[in-house]
Amino acid sequence: MSTPRTGSPADRLQALLEPVVAATGYDLETVRVSQVARRRRVEVVVDGDDGVSLDAVSDLTRVISDVLDGSEGTVVMGEQPYLLEVSSPGTDRPLTEPKHWRRAKGRLVRTVLKNGGDVTGRVLDSDGDSVLLEVPGKKKGQTEERRLAYADVAKARVEIEFSRKDDETGDLSGETDDADQVDDIEGIDEEEEG
């Protein structure tokens, strides 16, 4: 493994950590480095097709910490102490890549189109170029399918639902009387000091 000598610390850490995280079966989504008092804060966001469990975040935190404390990590980080935060993306992450859409299968998403319109629907399927959504039909209670090319989407996010379609009546609105169940409001998060 060769650490790049140029670029921002976050870019260099991304290049260093990407193969390590991939070897564990997860994707490295984002690396951010910031200064907090006399320490650096290293935020690492990971994801996988089946999500990321708390145990996986804990294991990944140890693996990433070992890399940062090793000789390659020291080249990028220097000797300055750091605070490592490993987390999953949570629902506030924008859907920007085909893998994000694939992982959102069955979820309600809101898309803003480049032409100015917007579409809210449930992800039925996706491929490398487009997504198939189940959207409300013209008559109350009916649904229809609509395919959107990623090239036509300006931005998209998963909508937070208090009850998922398969849990309740099948209503696409996500509205329910049961406010006790919240699905994925925040990503899983674990911190470690190095």
BATORKOL-270052 format. One record per residue (C-alpha): residue number from 1; residue in three letters; x, y, z. Coordinates in Angstrom, 3 decimals, always signed. Layout:
<recs>
@k=NUM | r=ala | x=X | y=Y | z=Z .
...
</recs>
This chain:
<recs>
@k=1 | r=met | x=+0.000 | y=+0.000 | z=+0.000 .
@k=2 | r=ser | x=+1.431 | y=+3.350 | z=-1.007 .
@k=3 | r=thr | x=+0.231 | y=+6.573 | z=+0.548 .
@k=4 | r=pro | x=-0.100 | y=+9.501 | z=-1.872 .
@k=5 | r=arg | x=+2.182 | y=+12.422 | z=-0.970 .
@k=6 | r=thr | x=-0.036 | y=+15.125 | z=-2.488 .
@k=7 | r=gly | x=-3.570 | y=+16.336 | z=-1.921 .
@k=8 | r=ser | x=-5.457 | y=+17.276 | z=+1.221 .
@k=9 | r=pro | x=-5.152 | y=+15.087 | z=+4.329 .
@k=10 | r=ala | x=-8.735 | y=+13.890 | z=+3.718 .
@k=11 | r=asp | x=-7.909 | y=+12.872 | z=+0.123 .
@k=12 | r=arg | x=-4.750 | y=+11.112 | z=+1.236 .
@k=13 | r=leu | x=-6.603 | y=+9.307 | z=+4.029 .
@k=14 | r=gln | x=-9.373 | y=+8.325 | z=+1.582 .
@k=15 | r=ala | x=-6.755 | y=+6.702 | z=-0.686 .
@k=16 | r=leu | x=-5.101 | y=+4.986 | z=+2.290 .
@k=17 | r=leu | x=-8.300 | y=+3.694 | z=+3.908 .
@k=18 | r=glu | x=-10.364 | y=+2.734 | z=+0.847 .
@k=19 | r=pro | x=-8.702 | y=-0.666 | z=+0.251 .
@k=20 | r=val | x=-8.674 | y=-1.434 | z=+3.980 .
@k=21 | r=val | x=-12.420 | y=-0.778 | z=+4.328 .
@k=22 | r=ala | x=-13.158 | y=-2.625 | z=+1.059 .
@k=23 | r=ala | x=-11.310 | y=-5.680 | z=+2.411 .
@k=24 | r=thr | x=-13.877 | y=-5.835 | z=+5.233 .
@k=25 | r=gly | x=-16.755 | y=-5.873 | z=+2.721 .
@k=26 | r=tyr | x=-17.838 | y=-2.251 | z=+3.114 .
@k=27 | r=asp | x=-17.547 | y=+0.923 | z=+1.038 .
@k=28 | r=leu | x=-15.703 | y=+4.009 | z=+2.222 .
@k=29 | r=glu | x=-18.127 | y=+6.843 | z=+1.486 .
@k=30 | r=thr | x=-16.460 | y=+9.939 | z=+2.943 .
@k=31 | r=val | x=-13.418 | y=+11.046 | z=+4.929 .
@k=32 | r=arg | x=-13.357 | y=+14.487 | z=+6.547 .
@k=33 | r=val | x=-10.515 | y=+15.941 | z=+8.595 .
@k=34 | r=ser | x=-10.950 | y=+19.003 | z=+10.788 .
@k=35 | r=gln | x=-9.071 | y=+20.667 | z=+13.628 .
@k=36 | r=val | x=-10.658 | y=+20.576 | z=+17.097 .
@k=37 | r=ala | x=-8.505 | y=+22.402 | z=+19.647 .
@k=38 | r=arg | x=-5.145 | y=+20.574 | z=+19.649 .
@k=39 | r=arg | x=-6.477 | y=+17.436 | z=+17.991 .
@k=40 | r=arg | x=-7.543 | y=+16.502 | z=+14.517 .
@k=41 | r=arg | x=-10.999 | y=+15.089 | z=+14.104 .
@k=42 | r=val | x=-11.166 | y=+12.330 | z=+11.483 .
@k=43 | r=glu | x=-14.706 | y=+11.496 | z=+10.374 .
@k=44 | r=val | x=-15.064 | y=+8.316 | z=+8.317 .
@k=45 | r=val | x=-18.415 | y=+7.316 | z=+6.792 .
@k=46 | r=val | x=-18.833 | y=+3.693 | z=+5.674 .
@k=47 | r=asp | x=-21.737 | y=+1.838 | z=+4.101 .
@k=48 | r=gly | x=-22.661 | y=-1.576 | z=+2.756 .
@k=49 | r=asp | x=-25.421 | y=-3.219 | z=+0.761 .
@k=50 | r=asp | x=-26.988 | y=-4.544 | z=+3.979 .
@k=51 | r=gly | x=-26.258 | y=-1.417 | z=+5.992 .
@k=52 | r=val | x=-23.701 | y=-1.226 | z=+8.782 .
@k=53 | r=ser | x=-24.334 | y=-2.799 | z=+12.182 .
@k=54 | r=leu | x=-23.040 | y=-1.365 | z=+15.434 .
@k=55 | r=asp | x=-20.654 | y=-4.337 | z=+15.733 .
@k=56 | r=ala | x=-19.315 | y=-3.639 | z=+12.232 .
@k=57 | r=val | x=-18.748 | y=+0.042 | z=+13.103 .
@k=58 | r=ser | x=-16.854 | y=-1.057 | z=+16.210 .
@k=59 | r=asp | x=-14.699 | y=-3.492 | z=+14.205 .
@k=60 | r=leu | x=-14.060 | y=-0.905 | z=+11.477 .
@k=61 | r=thr | x=-13.081 | y=+1.678 | z=+14.100 .
@k=62 | r=arg | x=-10.371 | y=-0.669 | z=+15.398 .
@k=63 | r=val | x=-9.116 | y=-1.501 | z=+11.879 .
@k=64 | r=ile | x=-9.010 | y=+2.161 | z=+10.799 .
@k=65 | r=ser | x=-7.353 | y=+3.220 | z=+14.059 .
@k=66 | r=asp | x=-4.620 | y=+0.600 | z=+13.521 .
@k=67 | r=val | x=-3.978 | y=+1.994 | z=+10.030 .
@k=68 | r=leu | x=-3.874 | y=+5.594 | z=+11.274 .
@k=69 | r=asp | x=-1.461 | y=+4.606 | z=+14.056 .
@k=70 | r=gly | x=+0.786 | y=+2.675 | z=+11.630 .
@k=71 | r=ser | x=+3.638 | y=+4.077 | z=+9.583 .
@k=72 | r=glu | x=+1.463 | y=+4.878 | z=+6.513 .
@k=73 | r=gly | x=-1.088 | y=+6.697 | z=+8.690 .
@k=74 | r=thr | x=+1.608 | y=+8.667 | z=+10.473 .
@k=75 | r=val | x=+2.867 | y=+9.929 | z=+7.097 .
@k=76 | r=val | x=-0.570 | y=+11.482 | z=+6.514 .
@k=77 | r=met | x=-1.568 | y=+12.399 | z=+10.060 .
@k=78 | r=gly | x=+1.784 | y=+13.270 | z=+11.599 .
@k=79 | r=glu | x=+2.277 | y=+12.836 | z=+15.324 .
@k=80 | r=gln | x=-0.657 | y=+15.060 | z=+16.291 .
@k=81 | r=pro | x=-3.342 | y=+13.315 | z=+18.404 .
@k=82 | r=tyr | x=-6.651 | y=+12.689 | z=+16.684 .
@k=83 | r=leu | x=-10.239 | y=+11.772 | z=+17.446 .
@k=84 | r=leu | x=-11.597 | y=+9.100 | z=+15.099 .
@k=85 | r=glu | x=-15.327 | y=+8.964 | z=+14.382 .
@k=86 | r=val | x=-16.630 | y=+6.096 | z=+12.236 .
@k=87 | r=ser | x=-20.297 | y=+6.153 | z=+11.255 .
@k=88 | r=ser | x=-22.869 | y=+5.042 | z=+8.723 .
@k=89 | r=pro | x=-24.388 | y=+7.674 | z=+6.433 .
@k=90 | r=gly | x=-27.909 | y=+7.750 | z=+7.924 .
@k=91 | r=thr | x=-30.893 | y=+8.871 | z=+5.909 .
@k=92 | r=asp | x=-29.770 | y=+12.450 | z=+5.374 .
@k=93 | r=arg | x=-27.153 | y=+11.340 | z=+2.843 .
@k=94 | r=pro | x=-28.062 | y=+12.369 | z=-0.717 .
@k=95 | r=leu | x=-28.584 | y=+9.594 | z=-3.273 .
@k=96 | r=thr | x=-25.841 | y=+10.429 | z=-5.758 .
@k=97 | r=glu | x=-24.577 | y=+7.074 | z=-7.028 .
@k=98 | r=pro | x=-26.293 | y=+3.947 | z=-8.380 .
@k=99 | r=lys | x=-25.201 | y=+1.992 | z=-5.290 .
@k=100 | r=his | x=-27.072 | y=+4.500 | z=-3.066 .
@k=101 | r=trp | x=-30.265 | y=+3.880 | z=-5.059 .
@k=102 | r=arg | x=-29.730 | y=+0.108 | z=-4.901 .
@k=103 | r=arg | x=-29.387 | y=+0.316 | z=-1.116 .
@k=104 | r=ala | x=-32.577 | y=+2.405 | z=-0.917 .
@k=105 | r=lys | x=-34.725 | y=-0.337 | z=-2.490 .
@k=106 | r=gly | x=-38.116 | y=-0.399 | z=-0.765 .
@k=107 | r=arg | x=-37.600 | y=+3.072 | z=+0.725 .
@k=108 | r=leu | x=-39.619 | y=+6.199 | z=+0.030 .
@k=109 | r=val | x=-37.492 | y=+8.860 | z=-1.709 .
@k=110 | r=arg | x=-38.042 | y=+12.450 | z=-2.764 .
@k=111 | r=thr | x=-36.315 | y=+13.514 | z=-5.957 .
@k=112 | r=val | x=-35.933 | y=+17.024 | z=-7.293 .
@k=113 | r=leu | x=-35.611 | y=+16.959 | z=-11.061 .
@k=114 | r=lys | x=-33.294 | y=+19.149 | z=-13.096 .
@k=115 | r=asn | x=-36.312 | y=+20.481 | z=-15.024 .
@k=116 | r=gly | x=-37.701 | y=+21.889 | z=-11.762 .
@k=117 | r=gly | x=-40.312 | y=+19.251 | z=-10.914 .
@k=118 | r=asp | x=-40.149 | y=+16.749 | z=-8.109 .
@k=119 | r=val | x=-41.211 | y=+13.137 | z=-7.682 .
@k=120 | r=thr | x=-41.806 | y=+11.218 | z=-4.467 .
@k=121 | r=gly | x=-42.016 | y=+7.456 | z=-4.719 .
@k=122 | r=arg | x=-40.830 | y=+4.124 | z=-3.408 .
@k=123 | r=val | x=-37.722 | y=+2.585 | z=-4.989 .
@k=124 | r=leu | x=-38.712 | y=-0.653 | z=-6.725 .
@k=125 | r=asp | x=-35.519 | y=-1.311 | z=-8.668 .
@k=126 | r=ser | x=-32.431 | y=+0.463 | z=-9.986 .
@k=127 | r=asp | x=-29.572 | y=-0.115 | z=-12.376 .
@k=128 | r=gly | x=-26.499 | y=+1.800 | z=-13.506 .
@k=129 | r=asp | x=-28.507 | y=+4.460 | z=-15.365 .
@k=130 | r=ser | x=-31.936 | y=+4.828 | z=-13.778 .
@k=131 | r=val | x=-34.327 | y=+4.044 | z=-10.960 .
@k=132 | r=leu | x=-37.831 | y=+2.578 | z=-11.077 .
@k=133 | r=leu | x=-40.195 | y=+4.247 | z=-8.601 .
@k=134 | r=glu | x=-43.686 | y=+3.372 | z=-7.439 .
@k=135 | r=val | x=-45.525 | y=+6.702 | z=-7.390 .
@k=136 | r=pro | x=-49.089 | y=+7.710 | z=-6.488 .
@k=137 | r=gly | x=-51.479 | y=+7.155 | z=-9.400 .
@k=138 | r=lys | x=-54.047 | y=+9.528 | z=-10.808 .
@k=139 | r=lys | x=-56.851 | y=+8.002 | z=-8.690 .
@k=140 | r=lys | x=-56.726 | y=+7.925 | z=-4.902 .
@k=141 | r=gly | x=-55.250 | y=+4.684 | z=-3.610 .
@k=142 | r=gln | x=-53.722 | y=+3.679 | z=-6.945 .
@k=143 | r=thr | x=-50.034 | y=+3.548 | z=-7.777 .
@k=144 | r=glu | x=-48.077 | y=+3.452 | z=-10.994 .
@k=145 | r=glu | x=-44.455 | y=+2.927 | z=-11.936 .
@k=146 | r=arg | x=-42.170 | y=+5.672 | z=-13.197 .
@k=147 | r=arg | x=-38.596 | y=+5.294 | z=-14.402 .
@k=148 | r=leu | x=-36.217 | y=+8.211 | z=-13.819 .
@k=149 | r=ala | x=-32.786 | y=+8.510 | z=-15.390 .
@k=150 | r=tyr | x=-30.134 | y=+9.594 | z=-12.881 .
@k=151 | r=ala | x=-29.115 | y=+12.257 | z=-15.410 .
@k=152 | r=asp | x=-32.544 | y=+13.908 | z=-14.886 .
@k=153 | r=val | x=-32.232 | y=+14.011 | z=-11.068 .
@k=154 | r=ala | x=-30.829 | y=+17.179 | z=-9.469 .
@k=155 | r=lys | x=-30.977 | y=+15.784 | z=-5.921 .
@k=156 | r=ala | x=-32.642 | y=+12.973 | z=-4.020 .
@k=157 | r=arg | x=-32.942 | y=+11.810 | z=-0.411 .
@k=158 | r=val | x=-34.669 | y=+9.037 | z=+1.456 .
@k=159 | r=glu | x=-37.759 | y=+10.279 | z=+3.274 .
@k=160 | r=ile | x=-37.998 | y=+9.439 | z=+6.966 .
@k=161 | r=glu | x=-41.001 | y=+7.201 | z=+7.554 .
@k=162 | r=phe | x=-42.587 | y=+6.490 | z=+10.879 .
@k=163 | r=ser | x=-44.000 | y=+3.302 | z=+9.424 .
@k=164 | r=arg | x=-42.763 | y=+1.618 | z=+6.265 .
@k=165 | r=lys | x=-45.124 | y=+0.491 | z=+3.494 .
@k=166 | r=asp | x=-44.661 | y=-3.193 | z=+4.269 .
@k=167 | r=asp | x=-45.395 | y=-2.502 | z=+7.954 .
@k=168 | r=glu | x=-48.765 | y=-0.812 | z=+7.482 .
@k=169 | r=thr | x=-51.413 | y=-0.085 | z=+4.876 .
@k=170 | r=gly | x=-49.271 | y=+0.393 | z=+1.764 .
@k=171 | r=asp | x=-49.840 | y=+4.163 | z=+1.693 .
@k=172 | r=leu | x=-47.007 | y=+5.937 | z=-0.152 .
@k=173 | r=ser | x=-47.367 | y=+9.104 | z=+1.879 .
@k=174 | r=gly | x=-45.484 | y=+7.687 | z=+4.859 .
@k=175 | r=glu | x=-48.142 | y=+9.167 | z=+7.184 .
@k=176 | r=thr | x=-49.347 | y=+7.040 | z=+10.053 .
@k=177 | r=asp | x=-50.913 | y=+7.333 | z=+13.462 .
@k=178 | r=asp | x=-48.120 | y=+5.270 | z=+15.012 .
@k=179 | r=ala | x=-45.307 | y=+7.676 | z=+15.843 .
@k=180 | r=asp | x=-43.479 | y=+5.164 | z=+18.069 .
@k=181 | r=gln | x=-41.314 | y=+3.695 | z=+15.293 .
@k=182 | r=val | x=-38.671 | y=+5.868 | z=+13.648 .
@k=183 | r=asp | x=-36.619 | y=+4.273 | z=+10.856 .
@k=184 | r=asp | x=-32.948 | y=+5.247 | z=+10.474 .
@k=185 | r=ile | x=-33.101 | y=+8.887 | z=+11.584 .
@k=186 | r=glu | x=-29.396 | y=+8.986 | z=+12.349 .
@k=187 | r=gly | x=-26.484 | y=+6.867 | z=+11.234 .
@k=188 | r=ile | x=-24.629 | y=+4.600 | z=+13.644 .
@k=189 | r=asp | x=-21.678 | y=+6.360 | z=+15.182 .
@k=190 | r=glu | x=-18.592 | y=+5.347 | z=+17.184 .
@k=191 | r=glu | x=-15.667 | y=+7.430 | z=+18.338 .
@k=192 | r=glu | x=-12.144 | y=+6.488 | z=+19.390 .
@k=193 | r=glu | x=-9.197 | y=+8.619 | z=+20.412 .
@k=194 | r=gly | x=-5.832 | y=+7.968 | z=+18.823 .
</recs>
